[in-house]
Amino acid sequence: MHFTSEQRLDGGVLEREFTLGEIPGILWTPASASAPAPLILLGHPPLGLRKMYPRLVARARHSAAEGFATATIELPGSGDRPRWPAAEQARADLRRAMEAGEPVSDEIVDALILPLVDKAVPEWQAALDALLSLPEIGGPVGYSGGVISIGIRLAVVEPRISAAGLFAGSFVPRALFEEARQITIPLHVLLQWDDEGNDRQAALDLFDAFGSKEKSLHANMGGHTGVPQFAGDAAAQFFTRHLK
């Protein structure tokens, strides 16, 4: 991990950009801490860190106020990373189906999501290796938001993640439903009831599939971008319960 820049934000939060090989990322740490801070990995959609930055830094500031360090990395094929023709083709196929009012086929969902999960999850694990080697970062670790299928796979394969907050706002391949049954960590799942791009029934079926004994579903009226402020507060309380 190589730090490339740093700045102090309001409230004294330290923001540091880094690279991990070819992968860019950002780390935020609280202004002061008497012990290594627990860590929350901030997931996001594949729109690029620059575009997502305002939302990510707001989440990071909120978490820092609760004593958490947070970090994120650029997803494969996004931002300044090399283009990924197969992913771009899958996104084009998805747009065509949705614009035509046609059902989104399992083949489109698999082509869009499964390669991304297969590539992104090992990168998140490599980032976690590097982050936990820093003296200011400790455990336990949580995962929050982003492409829900990435969160599912991480919760299954990465034992260092102790709790996850997932946003039911993206397509999920049928194969990931089976992986969801293997999850045992506490889950906090957010669902926007009127999300125009999400299959509500599929989201409910996925929640039912999660194998965790402790799981909660928080459904709010509104579309994909209409998440109320209090929903963020509830997620923060969830991580405080399980990571502190």
Secondary structure per residue as TSV (DSSP state, phi and psi in degrees):
chain	resnum	aa	ss	phi	psi
A	1	M	-	360.0	127.3
A	2	H	E	-122.0	118.7
A	3	F	E	-79.3	132.8
A	4	T	E	-110.8	-19.5
A	5	S	E	-163.4	161.7
A	6	E	E	-152.3	152.1
A	7	Q	E	-154.8	154.3
A	8	R	E	-95.6	128.5
A	9	L	-	-94.9	174.3
A	10	D	G	-55.2	139.1
A	11	G	G	84.2	3.2
A	12	G	G	81.6	6.4
A	13	V	-	-63.9	131.5
A	14	L	E	-91.9	121.7
A	15	E	E	-109.3	124.4
A	16	R	E	-128.2	126.0
A	17	E	E	-85.4	147.4
A	18	F	E	-144.6	166.8
A	19	T	E	-125.8	144.1
A	20	L	E	-125.9	92.8
A	21	G	T	66.3	-121.8
A	22	E	T	-92.1	1.5
A	23	I	E	-97.3	117.4
A	24	P	E	-78.4	154.2
A	25	G	E	-159.1	173.6
A	26	I	E	-136.8	138.6
A	27	L	E	-121.3	132.3
A	28	W	E	-119.5	132.6
A	29	T	E	-127.6	147.7
A	30	P	-	-61.6	160.3
A	31	A	S	-59.3	-42.9
A	32	S	-	-149.8	143.8
A	33	A	-	-151.6	139.5
A	34	S	S	-83.5	-12.1
A	35	A	S	-147.2	163.3
A	36	P	-	-52.4	136.1
A	37	A	E	-82.6	142.2
A	38	P	E	-64.4	157.3
A	39	L	E	-120.6	136.9
A	40	I	E	-118.7	124.6
A	41	L	E	-84.6	124.0
A	42	L	E	-94.8	107.0
A	43	G	E	-79.3	163.5
A	44	H	-	-161.6	162.1
A	45	P	-	-73.1	163.5
A	46	P	T	-79.9	61.4
A	47	L	T	-109.3	-4.9
A	48	G	-	100.3	138.5
A	49	L	H	-61.6	-36.2
A	50	R	H	-63.1	-42.9
A	51	K	H	-69.6	-36.5
A	52	M	H	-84.4	-9.9
A	53	Y	H	-52.0	-48.1
A	54	P	H	-56.4	-40.4
A	55	R	H	-73.3	-38.1
A	56	L	H	-66.0	-43.9
A	57	V	H	-69.1	-31.6
A	58	A	H	-64.8	-42.5
A	59	R	H	-65.0	-39.4
A	60	A	H	-64.8	-42.9
A	61	R	H	-62.9	-43.6
A	62	H	H	-60.4	-43.7
A	63	S	H	-68.3	-38.5
A	64	A	H	-61.9	-36.0
A	65	A	H	-63.7	-23.7
A	66	E	T	-94.2	2.6
A	67	G	T	93.1	13.0
A	68	F	-	-100.5	141.9
A	69	A	E	-84.8	150.1
A	70	T	E	-135.4	154.0
A	71	A	E	-151.2	153.9
A	72	T	E	-145.2	160.0
A	73	I	E	-133.3	157.7
A	74	E	-	-73.3	135.6
A	75	L	-	-78.0	155.7
A	76	P	T	-55.6	136.2
A	77	G	T	77.0	3.6
A	78	S	S	-111.3	164.8
A	79	G	T	58.3	-129.9
A	80	D	T	-91.4	4.3
A	81	R	S	-74.9	157.8
A	82	P	-	-53.9	141.7
A	83	R	-	-59.1	150.7
A	84	W	-	-123.5	91.7
A	85	P	H	-54.0	-39.4
A	86	A	H	-64.5	-39.8
A	87	A	H	-68.5	-39.1
A	88	E	H	-65.1	-37.7
A	89	Q	H	-65.3	-41.2
A	90	A	H	-64.2	-40.0
A	91	R	H	-65.7	-38.0
A	92	A	H	-64.8	-41.5
A	93	D	H	-63.4	-38.8
A	94	L	H	-64.1	-46.3
A	95	R	H	-60.1	-43.2
A	96	R	H	-61.4	-43.6
A	97	A	H	-64.1	-43.6
A	98	M	H	-70.5	-39.9
A	99	E	H	-66.3	-29.9
A	100	A	T	-85.0	-3.8
A	101	G	T	72.3	21.9
A	102	E	-	-92.7	153.6
A	103	P	-	-61.3	143.4
A	104	V	-	-83.2	116.8
A	105	S	-	-73.8	159.2
A	106	D	H	-59.8	-34.1
A	107	E	H	-64.3	-41.7
A	108	I	H	-65.7	-45.2
A	109	V	H	-61.5	-45.3
A	110	D	H	-60.9	-45.0
A	111	A	H	-66.1	-31.4
A	112	L	H	-77.8	-40.5
A	113	I	H	-102.9	-45.1
A	114	L	H	-61.1	-46.0
A	115	P	H	-62.8	-35.1
A	116	L	H	-63.4	-45.5
A	117	V	H	-62.5	-45.5
A	118	D	H	-60.4	-35.0
A	119	K	H	-88.3	-39.6
A	120	A	H	-72.8	-37.8
A	121	V	H	-63.0	-46.4
A	122	P	H	-60.9	-31.1
A	123	E	H	-68.7	-41.1
A	124	W	H	-61.2	-39.4
A	125	Q	H	-66.8	-38.5
A	126	A	H	-64.8	-40.0
A	127	A	H	-64.1	-39.5
A	128	L	H	-64.1	-40.3
A	129	D	H	-54.2	-48.9
A	130	A	H	-68.4	-42.0
A	131	L	H	-65.8	-41.5
A	132	L	H	-73.3	-10.1
A	133	S	T	-82.5	-10.7
A	134	L	S	-78.6	138.7
A	135	P	T	-65.7	-25.1
A	136	E	T	-85.4	-4.0
A	137	I	E	-113.6	132.7
A	138	G	E	-131.5	-167.2
A	139	G	E	-105.3	179.8
A	140	P	E	-74.4	178.8
A	141	V	E	-123.7	140.2
A	142	G	E	-122.2	162.7
A	143	Y	E	-124.4	136.2
A	144	S	E	-134.9	124.7
A	145	G	E	73.5	-162.9
A	146	G	S	82.0	-162.7
A	147	V	-	-66.8	117.6
A	148	I	H	-61.6	-31.1
A	149	S	H	-66.1	-34.4
A	150	I	H	-64.6	-43.0
A	151	G	H	-62.1	-38.2
A	152	I	H	-62.5	-50.5
A	153	R	H	-61.8	-43.1
A	154	L	H	-61.5	-42.2
A	155	A	H	-64.0	-27.2
A	156	V	H	-81.6	-43.9
A	157	V	H	-99.5	-14.4
A	158	E	-	-110.9	100.5
A	159	P	T	-68.3	-14.8
A	160	R	T	-77.4	-12.2
A	161	I	E	-86.6	120.9
A	162	S	E	-98.2	-19.7
A	163	A	E	-160.6	153.1
A	164	A	E	-140.8	137.8
A	165	G	E	-108.1	117.9
A	166	L	E	-116.4	142.6
A	167	F	E	-107.8	114.1
A	168	A	-	-79.1	72.0
A	169	G	-	-134.6	21.6
A	170	S	S	-146.7	162.2
A	171	F	-	-67.4	145.2
A	172	V	-	-127.3	119.6
A	173	P	-	-62.3	152.0
A	174	R	H	-59.4	-33.0
A	175	A	H	-62.1	-30.9
A	176	L	H	-74.5	-22.6
A	177	F	H	-61.8	-39.2
A	178	E	H	-67.8	-38.9
A	179	E	H	-64.7	-35.2
A	180	A	H	-58.9	-31.5
A	181	R	T	-67.3	-17.7
A	182	Q	T	-88.7	-8.5
A	183	I	-	-73.6	135.2
A	184	T	-	-123.6	-11.1
A	185	I	S	-76.2	160.3
A	186	P	-	-60.6	139.9
A	187	L	E	-128.2	140.4
A	188	H	E	-122.3	111.6
A	189	V	E	-112.1	127.1
A	190	L	E	-103.8	131.3
A	191	L	E	-130.6	123.0
A	192	Q	E	-87.4	115.7
A	193	W	T	-61.9	-32.0
A	194	D	T	-109.6	26.1
A	195	D	-	-62.4	112.6
A	196	E	T	-67.4	-22.7
A	197	G	T	-100.5	8.5
A	198	N	S	-126.2	140.0
A	199	D	-	-83.0	105.9
A	200	R	H	-58.3	-44.8
A	201	Q	H	-64.3	-39.0
A	202	A	H	-62.9	-38.2
A	203	A	H	-64.6	-40.1
A	204	L	H	-67.5	-39.4
A	205	D	H	-64.5	-38.3
A	206	L	H	-64.8	-43.5
A	207	F	H	-59.6	-41.2
A	208	D	H	-63.1	-32.7
A	209	A	H	-74.2	-26.7
A	210	F	-	-55.0	133.0
A	211	G	-	-85.3	-2.1
A	212	S	-	-65.2	138.7
A	213	K	S	-73.4	-30.3
A	214	E	S	-110.8	107.1
A	215	K	E	-148.1	140.9
A	216	S	E	-133.5	142.9
A	217	L	E	-112.3	123.9
A	218	H	E	-114.5	103.7
A	219	A	E	-105.4	131.3
A	220	N	E	-126.6	146.4
A	221	M	S	-66.6	147.4
A	222	G	S	123.1	166.6
A	223	G	-	-84.2	-171.9
A	224	H	T	-55.9	-40.8
A	225	T	T	-98.6	10.9
A	226	G	-	-100.1	29.5
A	227	V	-	-64.0	122.7
A	228	P	-	-71.2	155.9
A	229	Q	H	-59.6	-38.3
A	230	F	H	-66.3	-20.6
A	231	A	H	-66.4	-38.0
A	232	G	H	-64.6	-38.0
A	233	D	H	-63.7	-40.7
A	234	A	H	-65.2	-38.1
A	235	A	H	-65.7	-39.6
A	236	A	H	-62.3	-40.4
A	237	Q	H	-64.6	-37.0
A	238	F	H	-60.0	-47.9
A	239	F	H	-69.0	-33.8
A	240	T	H	-63.3	-39.2
A	241	R	H	-64.0	-38.9
A	242	H	H	-101.5	-15.7
A	243	L	H	-113.0	-0.7
A	244	K	-	-125.9	360.0
